[in-house]
């Protein structure tokens, strides 16, 4: 391998170690040494790729978001292909199927690997201004994906954009509660029985469909 190849390999090893440790132990409980030990690298190589732990958390978060987004877009594309749609706004009759499949892909991408959900929904929150900006940017990118699927090549209205941001916020909060309910529920009536993944999928699907009918 070239020196550049080795640098990429070490960076990937650190991201994998960060996902495992941040996603199971929590960001505040993980030191650079623990990350390096799991990655099989010295701390010198950590600082070759990242200036600090927060930067690694940002890279892990971005990887998780990209993975979830890819799953969502792939599911949406499969619906479009099956329906023979190549562009433009989505026919209203296709919205329930598209919403069910796309949201299901996104939610199950996280539930199949709860480390991703913990990093995306809990560990990245409030760490530092740079990560808050990264997180809020990702929320707006999810909203742009939603509104883009709904209106096609048309320019969305401010009302439609705000509605899309609100939908992302609702889904995010339910997934935060799902994560919390699995580890430390805040009360006896808000445990895993309430925040079941399939129940969340059903509720947000209904919310997205109703918003489309009303707003788009």
C-alpha positions in Angstrom: 0.0 0.0 0.0 1.0 3.6 -0.5 1.4 6.0 2.4 -1.9 7.5 1.5 -3.6 4.1 1.5 -2.2 3.4 4.9 -3.5 6.8 6.2 -7.0 6.0 4.8 -6.8 2.5 6.4 -5.9 3.9 9.8 -8.6 6.6 9.6 -11.2 3.9 8.8 -10.0 1.8 11.7 -10.4 4.8 14.0 -13.9 5.5 12.7 -14.9 1.9 13.3 -13.5 2.0 16.8 -15.3 5.3 17.4 -18.6 3.8 16.3 -18.2 0.8 18.6 -17.2 2.8 21.7 -19.3 6.0 21.3 -22.2 3.8 20.3 -22.0 1.5 23.3 -20.1 3.3 26.0 -21.0 6.9 25.3 -18.8 9.8 24.1 -18.0 11.2 27.6 -16.8 7.8 28.7 -14.3 7.1 25.9 -10.7 8.3 25.9 -8.4 8.7 22.9 -6.3 5.8 24.4 -9.3 3.4 24.4 -10.1 4.3 20.8 -6.6 3.7 19.8 -6.4 0.4 21.7 -9.5 -0.9 19.9 -8.2 0.3 16.6 -4.8 -1.3 17.2 -3.0 2.0 16.7 -0.9 4.4 18.7 -2.1 7.8 19.8 0.3 9.4 17.3 -1.8 7.9 14.5 -5.0 9.2 16.1 -3.7 12.8 15.9 -2.6 12.2 12.3 -6.2 11.9 11.3 -8.2 13.9 13.9 -7.3 16.9 16.1 -9.4 15.6 19.0 -12.2 13.2 20.1 -14.9 15.6 18.9 -13.6 15.6 15.4 -13.7 11.8 15.4 -17.3 11.9 16.7 -18.2 14.2 13.9 -16.7 11.7 11.4 -18.6 8.8 13.0 -21.8 10.8 13.0 -21.4 11.7 9.3 -20.8 8.1 8.4 -23.9 7.0 10.2 -26.0 9.7 8.5 -24.6 8.8 5.1 -25.4 5.1 5.7 -29.0 5.9 6.8 -29.5 8.3 3.9 -28.2 5.7 1.4 -30.7 3.1 2.8 -33.5 5.7 2.5 -32.7 6.8 -1.0 -32.2 3.2 -2.2 -35.7 2.2 -0.9 -37.3 5.3 -2.5 -35.5 4.5 -5.8 -36.9 1.0 -5.8 -40.4 2.3 -5.4 -39.9 4.7 -8.3 -38.4 2.0 -10.5 -41.3 -0.4 -9.8 -43.8 2.4 -10.7 -41.9 3.5 -13.8 -41.3 7.0 -12.5 -38.2 8.8 -13.8 -38.8 12.4 -12.7 -41.3 15.1 -11.6 -43.5 15.2 -8.5 -44.7 11.9 -7.0 -48.3 10.8 -7.9 -50.5 11.1 -4.8 -51.4 7.4 -4.9 -47.8 6.4 -4.6 -47.2 8.4 -1.4 -48.3 5.7 1.1 -46.0 3.1 -0.4 -43.1 5.4 -0.8 -43.4 6.7 2.7 -43.7 3.3 4.2 -40.7 1.9 2.4 -38.4 4.9 2.7 -39.1 5.5 6.4 -38.8 1.8 7.1 -35.4 1.6 5.5 -34.2 4.6 7.5 -35.6 3.4 10.8 -34.4 -0.2 10.4 -30.9 1.0 9.4 -30.7 2.4 12.9 -32.6 -0.3 14.8 -30.5 -3.0 13.1 -27.4 -1.3 14.5 -28.3 0.7 17.6 -24.8 2.1 17.8 -25.7 4.3 14.8 -28.9 5.4 16.5 -27.1 6.3 19.7 -24.4 8.3 17.9 -26.9 10.1 15.8 -29.6 10.8 18.3 -27.8 11.1 21.6 -24.0 11.2 21.7 -23.6 14.0 19.2 -26.0 16.4 20.9 -24.6 19.4 22.7 -20.9 18.4 22.5 -19.6 21.5 20.9 -20.7 24.3 18.5 -19.1 22.6 15.5 -21.0 19.3 16.1 -24.2 21.2 16.7 -23.9 22.9 13.4 -23.1 19.5 11.8 -26.2 17.9 13.4 -28.5 20.8 12.4 -27.2 20.7 8.9 -28.0 17.0 8.7 -31.5 17.7 9.9 -32.0 20.3 7.2 -30.6 17.9 4.6 -33.1 15.2 5.6 -35.8 17.8 5.3 -34.6 18.8 1.8 -34.7 15.1 0.8 -38.3 14.9 2.0 -39.5 18.1 0.3 -37.6 17.2 -2.9 -39.3 13.8 -3.1 -42.6 15.5 -2.7 -42.4 18.4 -5.1 -39.9 17.0 -7.7 -38.4 19.7 -9.8 -40.7 22.5 -8.5 -39.5 25.1 -6.0 -40.9 24.3 -2.5 -42.7 26.9 -0.6 -41.6 28.1 2.8 -44.6 26.4 4.3 -43.6 23.1 2.7 -40.0 23.4 3.9 -41.0 24.2 7.4 -43.3 21.2 7.4 -40.5 18.9 6.3 -38.2 20.2 9.0 -41.0 19.6 11.5 -41.4 16.0 10.3 -37.7 15.3 10.7 -37.9 16.7 14.2 -40.8 14.5 15.1 -39.0 11.4 13.8 -35.8 12.4 15.6 -37.6 12.8 19.0 -39.3 9.4 18.7 -36.0 7.8 18.0 -34.3 9.6 20.9 -37.1 8.3 23.1 -36.6 4.8 21.7 -32.9 4.9 22.6 -33.6 6.2 26.0 -36.4 3.7 26.7 -34.0 0.8 26.0 -31.4 1.9 28.5 -32.8 4.3 31.1 -36.5 5.1 30.6 -37.6 8.3 32.4 -40.7 6.6 33.8 -42.7 3.4 34.0 -45.1 4.4 31.2 -42.4 5.4 28.7 -40.4 2.2 28.4 -39.7 -0.1 25.4 -43.3 -1.2 25.2 -44.4 2.3 24.1 -41.4 3.2 22.0 -41.5 0.0 19.9 -39.7 0.4 16.5 -42.5 -0.9 14.4 -45.0 1.4 16.3 -42.7 4.4 15.6 -42.6 3.4 12.0 -46.4 3.2 11.8 -46.9 6.6 13.5 -44.4 8.6 11.5 -45.7 7.0 8.3 -49.2 8.3 9.1 -47.8 11.7 10.0 -45.8 12.0 6.8 -48.8 10.9 4.7 -51.2 13.3 6.4 -48.7 16.2 6.0 -48.3 15.4 2.3 -52.1 15.4 1.9 -52.4 18.8 3.7 -49.3 20.7 2.7 -48.1 19.3 -0.7 
